[in-house]
Amino acid sequence: MKKIICPVDFSKTSNKAAEYAAHIAQRTGASLTLLHVLHLPIMDTSESAMMAAQVLDEQRLIASDKLHSLSLYLQGLFGQLGGANFVIDSKVQEAFLADAVERLVKEEGFDFVVMGTTGGGNALEEILIGSNTESVISQVKCPVLAIPSNATFPEIHRIVYASDYQPEDSQALGQVLALGAVFQAEVEVVHVSKSADAESTHRAKAFIERIRTDLGNLNVHFQEVVHPDEETGLKEYLSSTQSNMLAILKKRRSFFKDLFRMSLAEKLTYQTKLPLLVLHADAE
């Protein structure tokens, strides 16, 4: 991890994400860029286009001032905690958020995205996973860490990687272990089975052997959870073990879709405090 980008809209949620991004940058030695995007409305006359351009210039100045203030706040916050200095800068761009992040990842080599799951401060948005976040996760080929608005102060001590025993898990788990090592965090691989039988036991043993072969005898724990519903079983396990980050592989399409299609009550329970790290099986 060398370059972190954190989109912000100055909402409570994005400011919380910026704190997480700064914490990770400080501990990993990565640079941090705060990104704010402006949306230029489509105008049908030259006069209205000129007015829009003036408004856009004003918004750009306001955003630049806010980004500067946020940068100073983050440097001061972690300086007071006794941490090392880290490089932080900011960008203001006119684009759709997912397009801007995707372009920066491709053209400027950003390799980690941290962003809030919501924006704007609307009560309903603070329950739902934001469409901007889902779009970035869908388009961008590097790890994305989504931070909910009610996440606690940045603390990474126990990361759970949800696995369904796929070959691609080795590479993704390697990324999780690298992040865990920076924070001296415990990493646990959890698989949810609908029933405990000889077949599931055999699959678990084969998976563990493959992980050990691919990654060596690293400090990782394996846990099998038996529950008729995967999402519910995982949610209950996370709550009972006081985990503070969930990592998933995006290639697990059915799980990923189900995660974003849960009821409001399920989303509220599942996403209120737990950061979600989404990894990509097809990342370069």
Salt bridges, closest charged atoms under 4 A:
GLU19 OE1 - LYS16 NZ 3.72
ASP57 OD1 - ARG60 NH1 2.78
GLU94 OE2 - ARG60 NH2 2.08
GLU102 OE2 - LYS106 NZ 3.51
GLU108 OE1 - LYS91 NZ 3.36
GLU126 OE1 - LYS12 NZ 3.63
ASP164 OD2 - ARG252 NE 3.06
GLU168 OE2 - LYS251 NZ 2.59
GLU186 OE1 - ARG158 NE 3.63
GLU186 OE2 - HIS221 NE2 3.84
GLU188 OE1 - ARG158 NH2 2.01
GLU224 OE2 - HIS191 NE2 4.00
GLU230 OE2 - ARG252 NH2 2.49
GLU236 OE1 - HIS227 NE2 3.66
GLU266 OE2 - LYS235 NZ 3.12
ASP282 OD2 - LYS141 NZ 3.03
